[in-house]
Amino acid sequence: MGLNEMELIRYDRQIRISGFGIEGQVKLKKSRVLVAGLGGLGAPAAIYLAAAGVGKLVVVDKERVELSNLNRQILHWTEDLGKTKVESALEKLHRINPEIMVEGIVDEISKENVYKLVENVDVVVDGMDNFKTRFLLNEACVRLGKPFIHAAVYGLEGRLMTIFPGRGPCLRCLIPVEPEEIKPFPVLGPTPAIMASMQVMEVIKVIVGLGEPLIGKLLVFDGSSMEFIKVTIQKSPNCPVCSK
């Protein structure tokens, strides 16, 4: 599978990156990425993944577009109110990049379907707003050996970590006990946009083999002071998910 003339032009600027090249772009073209959730994280992540030329995007969300979504969920516009987020996203993503395939699934991620969703992709992007579903995705990714790019936001703060089974700790090592959920939680639109952009960078690095992904590292972003802090996370010997 090579690149056609239009693709060579479309992706010219990233192909020029040292260590990326045409081979890296072909790897992206062959890849399949699951975006779990089309909210504040998943919407911008899907945009940048589509623009970068990921061969197939699978987007999953059960919800419909609401007015309170529009300060941050940039795939959804005022005229999309009432549509499913998947329908809204598919319309835009096809227009952003007609060279890629996009599959939309209107469903809730659950114990019954999580393995089926994860097994057919190469990387999973965490666009969720609750830890119950994040833990389901984390476990499925660990069991199936799929990289899981986790992010979470609150107010002006964001957190990012790449879970790479067999090479570092998983989400349960980082958060052994399911935290109390706060809904609705406060969030400024640029916060998930920043974190989602970094999630996409991690996805591309993992697929292409570029740079050093955040394996065993938690990157914390504090927008109030514009500071980034990187924390080392150890693999837990008692982790119920990845220690076995």
Secondary structure by P-SEA (a helix, b strand, c coil): ccccaaaaaaaccccccccccaaaaaaaaabbbbbccccccaaaaaaaaaaacccbbbbbbcccccccccccccccccccccccaaaaaaaaaaaacccbbbbbbcccccccccccccccccbbbcccccaaaaaaaaaaaaaabbbbbcccccccbbbbbbbbcccccccccccccccccccccccccaaaaaaaaaaaaaaaaaaaccccccccbbbbbbcccbbbbbbbbccccccccccc
